[in-house]
Protein backbone atom coordinates (compact mmCIF):
# COMPACT_ATOMS: atom_id res chain seq x y z
CA UNK A 1 0.00 0.00 0.00
CA UNK A 2 1.43 3.34 -1.06
CA UNK A 3 1.98 5.99 1.59
CA UNK A 4 1.72 9.72 0.90
CA UNK A 5 3.23 12.00 3.53
CA UNK A 6 2.20 15.65 3.73
CA UNK A 7 2.15 18.40 6.36
CA UNK A 8 -0.81 20.07 8.01
CA UNK A 9 -2.31 23.02 6.10
CA UNK A 10 -0.73 21.65 2.92
CA UNK A 11 -2.73 21.02 -0.30
CA UNK A 12 -2.65 17.67 -2.09
CA UNK A 13 -3.71 17.62 -5.76
CA UNK A 14 -4.08 15.04 -8.47
CA UNK A 15 -0.79 13.74 -9.79
CA UNK A 16 1.16 14.56 -6.64
CA UNK A 17 2.82 11.64 -4.79
CA UNK A 18 0.49 9.08 -6.39
CA UNK A 19 -2.73 10.89 -5.49
CA UNK A 20 -5.20 10.08 -8.28
CA UNK A 21 -8.55 11.34 -9.50
CA UNK A 22 -10.24 8.32 -7.90
CA UNK A 23 -8.75 9.22 -4.51
CA UNK A 24 -9.91 12.81 -4.89
CA UNK A 25 -13.46 11.74 -5.75
CA UNK A 26 -13.55 9.48 -2.69
CA UNK A 27 -12.50 12.33 -0.39
CA UNK A 28 -15.01 14.69 -2.02
CA UNK A 29 -17.87 12.21 -1.66
CA UNK A 30 -16.95 11.44 1.91
CA UNK A 31 -17.13 15.12 2.92
CA UNK A 32 -20.49 15.38 1.15
CA UNK A 33 -21.92 12.39 3.03
CA UNK A 34 -20.87 13.65 6.48
CA UNK A 35 -21.47 16.59 8.76
CA UNK A 36 -18.62 19.09 8.33
CA UNK A 37 -18.55 19.67 12.09
CA UNK A 38 -17.63 16.03 12.71
CA UNK A 39 -15.51 15.35 9.63
CA UNK A 40 -13.52 18.53 9.09
CA UNK A 41 -10.01 17.22 8.50
CA UNK A 42 -9.61 18.91 5.12
CA UNK A 43 -11.30 21.32 2.73
CA UNK A 44 -11.84 20.87 -1.00
CA UNK A 45 -9.72 22.84 -3.45
CA UNK A 46 -9.33 22.72 -7.23
CA UNK A 47 -8.51 19.10 -8.19
CA UNK A 48 -7.50 18.20 -4.66
CA UNK A 49 -7.85 18.82 -0.95
CA UNK A 50 -6.16 21.07 1.57
CA UNK A 51 -5.59 19.66 5.02
CA UNK A 52 -6.47 21.62 8.11
CA UNK A 53 -4.96 21.60 11.59
CA UNK A 54 -5.54 17.85 12.02
CA UNK A 55 -2.66 15.36 11.91
CA UNK A 56 -2.56 11.59 11.73
CA UNK A 57 -3.52 9.04 9.09
CA UNK A 58 -6.20 8.66 6.39
CA UNK A 59 -6.61 5.33 4.56
CA UNK A 60 -8.62 4.97 1.34
CA UNK A 61 -8.62 3.06 -1.93
CA UNK A 62 -5.19 1.50 -1.60
CA UNK A 63 -3.25 4.46 -0.20
CA UNK A 64 -2.37 5.82 3.22
CA UNK A 65 -2.15 9.59 3.62
CA UNK A 66 0.03 10.54 6.57
CA UNK A 67 -0.47 14.14 7.78
CA UNK A 68 2.36 15.42 9.96
CA UNK A 69 2.60 18.54 12.14
CA UNK A 70 4.92 21.35 11.17
CA UNK A 71 5.72 24.26 13.44
CA UNK A 72 7.96 26.21 11.07
CA UNK A 73 8.44 26.76 7.35
CA UNK A 74 12.12 25.92 7.26
CA UNK A 75 12.32 22.31 8.46
CA UNK A 76 11.04 19.82 5.85
CA UNK A 77 12.41 16.70 7.57
CA UNK A 78 9.39 14.39 7.63
CA UNK A 79 11.04 11.80 9.85
CA UNK A 80 11.76 14.53 12.42
CA UNK A 81 8.13 15.68 12.57
CA UNK A 82 6.80 12.11 12.53
CA UNK A 83 8.97 11.38 15.55
CA UNK A 84 7.68 14.52 17.31
CA UNK A 85 4.06 13.58 16.64
CA UNK A 86 4.47 10.03 17.94
CA UNK A 87 6.26 11.34 21.02
CA UNK A 88 3.46 13.81 21.81
CA UNK A 89 0.80 11.15 21.30
CA UNK A 90 2.68 8.74 23.57
CA UNK A 91 2.87 11.34 26.36
CA UNK A 92 -0.74 12.49 26.07
CA UNK A 93 -2.15 8.96 25.90
CA UNK A 94 0.46 7.55 28.32
CA UNK A 95 1.68 4.94 25.86
CA UNK A 96 5.13 3.40 25.71
CA UNK A 97 5.67 3.34 21.94
CA UNK A 98 8.87 3.41 19.93
CA UNK A 99 9.88 6.13 17.53
CA UNK A 100 10.09 5.23 13.82
CA UNK A 101 13.88 5.12 14.01
CA UNK A 102 13.84 2.26 16.52
CA UNK A 103 10.99 0.07 15.26
CA UNK A 104 11.65 -3.45 14.02
CA UNK A 105 12.93 -4.21 10.55
CA UNK A 106 9.47 -5.38 9.40
CA UNK A 107 8.13 -1.82 9.77
CA UNK A 108 11.19 0.21 8.87
CA UNK A 109 10.65 0.18 5.11
CA UNK A 110 7.14 1.63 5.36
CA UNK A 111 6.19 2.73 8.86
CA UNK A 112 3.32 5.20 8.93
CA UNK A 113 2.13 6.27 12.33
CA UNK A 114 -0.75 3.81 12.32
CA UNK A 115 1.52 0.76 11.92
CA UNK A 116 3.62 1.73 14.94
CA UNK A 117 0.59 1.86 17.23
CA UNK A 118 -0.81 -1.35 15.75
CA UNK A 119 2.47 -3.15 16.44
CA UNK A 120 2.40 -1.96 20.05
CA UNK A 121 -1.19 -3.19 20.45
CA UNK A 122 -0.27 -6.61 19.07
CA UNK A 123 2.71 -6.82 21.43
CA UNK A 124 0.55 -6.00 24.45
CA UNK A 125 -2.21 -8.48 23.51
CA UNK A 126 0.37 -11.18 22.81
CA UNK A 127 1.72 -10.77 26.34
CA UNK A 128 -1.79 -11.06 27.81
CA UNK A 129 -2.49 -14.24 25.84
CA UNK A 130 0.76 -15.79 27.01
CA UNK A 131 -0.15 -15.03 30.63
CA UNK A 132 -3.74 -16.18 30.14
CA UNK A 133 -6.84 -14.07 29.62
CA UNK A 134 -8.97 -13.16 32.60
CA UNK A 135 -12.14 -15.15 33.27
CA UNK A 136 -15.12 -13.76 35.15
CA UNK A 137 -18.57 -14.70 36.41
CA UNK A 138 -21.51 -13.41 34.40
CA UNK A 139 -25.25 -13.95 34.44
CA UNK A 140 -26.93 -15.41 31.39
CA UNK A 141 -30.35 -16.75 30.53
CA UNK A 142 -31.80 -19.01 27.88
CA UNK A 143 -33.29 -22.39 27.10
CA UNK A 144 -31.44 -25.37 28.54
CA UNK A 145 -31.98 -29.10 28.31
CA UNK A 146 -31.51 -29.46 32.06
CA UNK A 147 -32.59 -27.37 35.01
CA UNK A 148 -29.73 -25.27 36.35
CA UNK A 149 -29.81 -21.94 38.08
CA UNK A 150 -33.11 -20.09 38.50
CA UNK A 151 -36.20 -21.04 36.51
CA UNK A 152 -37.84 -17.94 34.98
CA UNK A 153 -41.47 -18.98 35.20
CA UNK A 154 -43.05 -16.30 32.98
CA UNK A 155 -40.57 -16.82 30.15
CA UNK A 156 -40.80 -20.59 30.61
CA UNK A 157 -44.53 -20.38 29.88
CA UNK A 158 -44.02 -18.04 26.92
CA UNK A 159 -41.12 -19.83 25.26
CA UNK A 160 -41.63 -23.49 26.20
CA UNK A 161 -45.40 -24.02 26.16
CA UNK A 162 -44.95 -26.58 23.41
CA UNK A 163 -41.43 -27.81 24.25
CA UNK A 164 -41.95 -28.63 27.89
CA UNK A 165 -38.80 -30.74 27.94
CA UNK A 166 -36.78 -27.49 27.97
CA UNK A 167 -36.10 -25.09 30.82
CA UNK A 168 -35.79 -21.32 30.46
CA UNK A 169 -33.41 -20.43 33.26
CA UNK A 170 -31.08 -17.71 34.51
CA UNK A 171 -27.67 -19.09 35.44
CA UNK A 172 -24.12 -18.01 36.25
CA UNK A 173 -21.21 -18.80 33.91
CA UNK A 174 -17.48 -18.52 34.54
CA UNK A 175 -15.76 -17.90 31.21
CA UNK A 176 -13.81 -15.47 29.01
CA UNK A 177 -16.89 -13.43 28.03
CA UNK A 178 -15.43 -10.34 29.74
CA UNK A 179 -15.89 -6.82 28.41
CA UNK A 180 -12.12 -6.22 28.31
CA UNK A 181 -11.52 -9.41 26.33
CA UNK A 182 -14.30 -8.45 23.93
CA UNK A 183 -12.81 -4.98 23.35
CA UNK A 184 -9.37 -6.40 22.60
CA UNK A 185 -10.84 -9.02 20.29
CA UNK A 186 -12.68 -6.34 18.31
CA UNK A 187 -9.54 -4.23 18.13
CA UNK A 188 -7.60 -7.18 16.65
CA UNK A 189 -10.37 -7.77 14.09
CA UNK A 190 -10.18 -4.09 13.15
CA UNK A 191 -6.42 -4.37 12.66
CA UNK A 192 -6.97 -7.22 10.19
CA UNK A 193 -9.41 -5.04 8.23
CA UNK A 194 -7.41 -1.81 8.10
CA UNK A 195 -3.74 -2.79 8.11
CA UNK A 196 -2.03 -3.08 4.74
CA UNK A 197 1.21 -4.26 6.31
CA UNK A 198 1.50 -7.99 5.59
CA UNK A 199 3.62 -8.64 8.69
CA UNK A 200 1.13 -6.93 11.05
CA UNK A 201 -1.88 -8.54 9.38
CA UNK A 202 -0.36 -12.01 9.71
CA UNK A 203 0.43 -11.37 13.37
CA UNK A 204 -3.12 -10.15 14.00
CA UNK A 205 -4.63 -13.25 12.36
CA UNK A 206 -2.37 -15.48 14.45
CA UNK A 207 -3.38 -13.69 17.65
CA UNK A 208 -7.08 -13.83 16.75
CA UNK A 209 -6.88 -17.63 16.41
CA UNK A 210 -5.74 -17.79 20.05
CA UNK A 211 -8.79 -15.86 21.29
CA UNK A 212 -11.84 -17.76 22.53
CA UNK A 213 -15.10 -17.19 20.68
CA UNK A 214 -16.52 -13.92 21.99
CA UNK A 215 -19.59 -11.87 21.19
CA UNK A 216 -19.20 -8.58 19.36
CA UNK A 217 -20.87 -5.34 20.36
CA UNK A 218 -20.80 -1.64 19.48
CA UNK A 219 -17.87 0.02 21.24
CA UNK A 220 -18.38 3.68 22.22
CA UNK A 221 -16.60 6.15 24.48
CA UNK A 222 -19.06 5.20 27.24
CA UNK A 223 -17.82 1.60 27.01
CA UNK A 224 -14.36 2.64 28.18
CA UNK A 225 -15.75 4.89 30.91
CA UNK A 226 -17.39 1.88 32.58
CA UNK A 227 -14.17 -0.14 32.81
CA UNK A 228 -12.93 -0.87 36.34
CA UNK A 229 -9.46 -2.27 36.87
CA UNK A 230 -8.46 -4.57 39.70
CA UNK A 231 -5.52 -6.76 40.59
CA UNK A 232 -6.41 -9.30 37.89
CA UNK A 233 -7.07 -6.81 35.08
CA UNK A 234 -4.39 -4.16 35.73
CA UNK A 235 -2.21 -5.76 33.04
CA UNK A 236 -4.91 -4.92 30.49
CA UNK A 237 -4.55 -1.15 30.94
CA UNK A 238 -1.97 -0.39 28.21
CA UNK A 239 -3.59 -2.70 25.67
CA UNK A 240 -6.99 -1.11 26.27
CA UNK A 241 -5.55 2.38 25.83
CA UNK A 242 -4.30 1.38 22.41
CA UNK A 243 -7.58 -0.37 21.56
CA UNK A 244 -9.45 2.79 22.54
CA UNK A 245 -7.18 4.86 20.33
CA UNK A 246 -7.98 2.66 17.34
CA UNK A 247 -11.64 1.84 17.93
CA UNK A 248 -12.77 5.38 18.75
CA UNK A 249 -10.48 7.47 16.57
CA UNK A 250 -9.97 5.06 13.70
CA UNK A 251 -13.51 4.06 12.82
CA UNK A 252 -14.55 2.99 9.29
CA UNK A 253 -17.13 5.12 7.52
CA UNK A 254 -19.15 3.62 4.69
CA UNK A 255 -20.36 6.11 2.09
CA UNK A 256 -23.34 5.53 -0.13
CA UNK A 257 -20.99 4.96 -3.06
CA UNK A 258 -19.30 1.88 -1.63
CA UNK A 259 -16.02 3.59 -0.70
CA UNK A 260 -14.34 2.95 2.64
CA UNK A 261 -12.25 5.62 4.29
CA UNK A 262 -10.72 5.34 7.74
CA UNK A 263 -9.30 8.17 9.81
CA UNK A 264 -7.04 8.33 12.86
CA UNK A 265 -6.80 12.10 13.23
CA UNK A 266 -5.94 14.51 16.04
CA UNK A 267 -6.45 18.24 16.36
CA UNK A 268 -2.88 19.57 16.53
CA UNK A 269 -3.87 22.61 18.59
CA UNK A 270 -5.48 20.37 21.21
CA UNK A 271 -2.64 17.84 21.12
CA UNK A 272 -0.03 20.59 21.67
CA UNK A 273 -2.02 21.93 24.64
CA UNK A 274 -2.39 18.48 26.21
CA UNK A 275 1.28 17.65 25.65
CA UNK A 276 2.40 20.86 27.39
CA UNK A 277 -0.01 20.22 30.27
CA UNK A 278 1.09 16.58 30.74
CA UNK A 279 4.75 17.59 30.75
CA UNK A 280 4.36 20.46 33.22
CA UNK A 281 2.01 18.48 35.45
CA UNK A 282 4.67 15.76 35.76
CA UNK A 283 7.79 17.92 35.95
CA UNK A 284 6.67 20.84 38.17
CA UNK A 285 5.99 19.12 41.51
CA UNK A 286 6.36 22.36 43.49
CA UNK A 287 3.41 23.86 41.64
CA UNK A 288 -0.14 22.71 41.03
CA UNK A 289 -0.77 22.68 37.28
CA UNK A 290 -4.38 22.59 36.06
CA UNK A 291 -5.89 22.43 32.61
CA UNK A 292 -9.06 24.05 31.24
CA UNK A 293 -10.13 25.83 34.43
CA UNK A 294 -13.59 27.29 33.81
CA UNK A 295 -14.57 30.73 35.11
CA UNK A 296 -17.66 32.81 34.35
CA UNK A 297 -17.06 36.35 33.16
CA UNK A 298 -20.36 37.58 31.66
CA UNK A 299 -24.06 37.01 32.35
CA UNK A 300 -27.16 38.00 30.45
CA UNK A 301 -29.39 40.07 32.74
CA UNK A 302 -32.39 38.23 34.22
CA UNK A 303 -31.15 35.00 32.68
CA UNK A 304 -29.17 31.94 33.61
CA UNK A 305 -27.04 32.31 30.47
CA UNK A 306 -23.33 32.74 31.15
CA UNK A 307 -20.21 33.22 29.10
CA UNK A 308 -17.15 31.39 30.38
CA UNK A 309 -13.41 31.40 29.78
CA UNK A 310 -11.08 28.38 29.83
CA UNK A 311 -7.36 29.08 30.03
CA UNK A 312 -5.29 26.26 28.62
CA UNK A 313 -2.96 25.95 31.62
CA UNK A 314 -3.27 27.57 35.07
CA UNK A 315 -0.34 27.28 37.50
CA UNK A 316 -0.96 27.60 41.24
CA UNK A 317 1.39 28.01 44.16
CA UNK A 318 -0.24 27.64 47.59
CA UNK A 319 -3.75 28.11 46.10
CA UNK A 320 -2.72 31.35 44.40
CA UNK A 321 -2.59 31.70 40.62
CA UNK A 322 1.02 32.54 39.74
CA UNK A 323 0.86 32.10 35.99
CA UNK A 324 -1.41 31.33 33.04
CA UNK A 325 -0.16 29.86 29.76
CA UNK A 326 -2.09 29.89 26.51
CA UNK A 327 -0.63 27.34 24.07
CA UNK A 328 -0.47 28.19 20.35
CA UNK A 329 0.64 25.70 17.71
CA UNK A 330 1.68 28.28 15.13
CA UNK A 331 4.44 30.69 14.25
CA UNK A 332 3.62 34.22 15.37
CA UNK A 333 4.68 37.37 13.61
CA UNK A 334 6.94 39.77 15.46
CA UNK A 335 4.09 40.40 17.89
CA UNK A 336 1.10 38.27 18.96
CA UNK A 337 -2.19 38.67 17.14
CA UNK A 338 -4.77 41.05 18.56
CA UNK A 339 -7.15 38.20 19.32
CA UNK A 340 -4.52 36.29 21.32
CA UNK A 341 -3.60 39.39 23.32
CA UNK A 342 -7.24 40.18 24.08
CA UNK A 343 -7.71 36.59 25.24
CA UNK A 344 -4.82 36.50 27.71
CA UNK A 345 -5.65 40.02 28.91
CA UNK A 346 -9.04 38.73 30.07
CA UNK A 347 -7.29 35.81 31.77
CA UNK A 348 -5.03 38.17 33.74
CA UNK A 349 -8.02 40.20 34.88
CA UNK A 350 -10.34 37.34 35.79
CA UNK A 351 -7.70 35.25 37.56
CA UNK A 352 -6.00 38.26 39.21
CA UNK A 353 -2.50 37.30 38.11
CA UNK A 354 0.33 39.49 36.89
CA UNK A 355 1.91 36.77 34.72
CA UNK A 356 0.39 35.41 31.51
CA UNK A 357 2.20 33.97 28.51
CA UNK A 358 1.67 32.67 25.00
CA UNK A 359 3.64 29.47 24.36
CA UNK A 360 4.71 28.71 20.77
CA UNK A 361 6.86 26.00 19.15
CA UNK A 362 9.98 27.33 17.50
CA UNK A 363 12.58 26.19 14.98
CA UNK A 364 15.17 28.38 16.71
CA UNK A 365 16.50 26.36 19.64
CA UNK A 366 18.21 29.36 21.24
CA UNK A 367 15.09 31.53 21.19
CA UNK A 368 13.49 31.16 24.62
CA UNK A 369 11.23 34.11 25.41
CA UNK A 370 10.27 37.64 24.44
CA UNK A 371 9.07 39.93 27.20
CA UNK A 372 6.02 42.17 27.08
CA UNK A 373 3.48 43.78 29.39
CA UNK A 374 0.03 45.34 29.39
CA UNK A 375 0.30 49.09 29.54
CA UNK A 376 -2.67 49.72 31.84
CA UNK A 377 -1.31 47.78 34.84
CA UNK A 378 2.16 46.53 33.94
CA UNK A 379 1.21 42.84 34.12
CA UNK A 380 3.63 40.78 32.09
CA UNK A 381 2.45 39.11 28.91
CA UNK A 382 5.37 37.18 27.49
CA UNK A 383 5.93 35.13 24.37
CA UNK A 384 7.58 31.79 25.19
CA UNK A 385 9.23 29.70 22.45
CA UNK A 386 10.05 26.01 22.79
CA UNK A 387 12.74 24.94 20.33
CA UNK A 388 12.27 21.62 18.54
CA UNK A 389 15.27 19.61 19.70
CA UNK A 390 16.34 15.99 19.81
CA UNK A 391 16.23 13.73 21.76
CA UNK A 392 12.61 14.10 22.79
CA UNK A 393 13.28 13.82 26.52
CA UNK A 394 15.43 16.92 26.24
CA UNK A 395 12.46 18.62 24.58
CA UNK A 396 10.44 18.03 27.75
CA UNK A 397 13.31 19.19 29.95
CA UNK A 398 13.66 22.39 27.93
CA UNK A 399 9.94 23.06 28.30
CA UNK A 400 10.17 22.64 32.07
CA UNK A 401 13.21 24.91 32.32
CA UNK A 402 11.56 27.51 30.12
CA UNK A 403 8.45 27.69 32.30
CA UNK A 404 10.43 27.61 35.56
CA UNK A 405 12.58 30.52 34.43
CA UNK A 406 9.50 32.43 33.35
CA UNK A 407 7.74 31.87 36.71
CA UNK A 408 10.81 32.91 38.71
CA UNK A 409 11.46 36.02 36.63
CA UNK A 410 10.13 39.19 38.28
JOLIN-V392397 format. One record per run of one state. SS is the DSSP state (@ for helix, = for strand, . for the rest). FROM is the first residue (numbers start at 1). LEN is the number of residues. Records with the same first field share a line. If there is no record, write none. Layout:
SS = FROM-LEN / FROM-LEN
This chain:
. = 1-1 / 8-3 / 14-7 / 33-9 / 46-2 / 52-2 / 61-2 / 69-9 / 93-7 / 103-2 / 109-4 / 132-4 / 145-5 / 152-1 / 160-7 / 176-3 / 195-3 / 210-11 / 226-8 / 250-1 / 255-5 / 284-4 / 300-6 / 318-2 / 329-9 / 351-4 / 363-6 / 371-2 / 374-6 / 388-4 / 409-2
= = 2-6 / 11-3 / 42-4 / 48-4 / 54-7 / 63-6 / 136-9 / 150-2 / 167-9 / 251-4 / 260-8 / 288-12 / 306-12 / 320-9 / 355-8 / 369-2 / 373-1 / 380-8
@ = 21-12 / 78-15 / 100-3 / 105-4 / 113-19 / 153-7 / 179-16 / 198-12 / 221-5 / 234-16 / 268-16 / 338-13 / 392-17
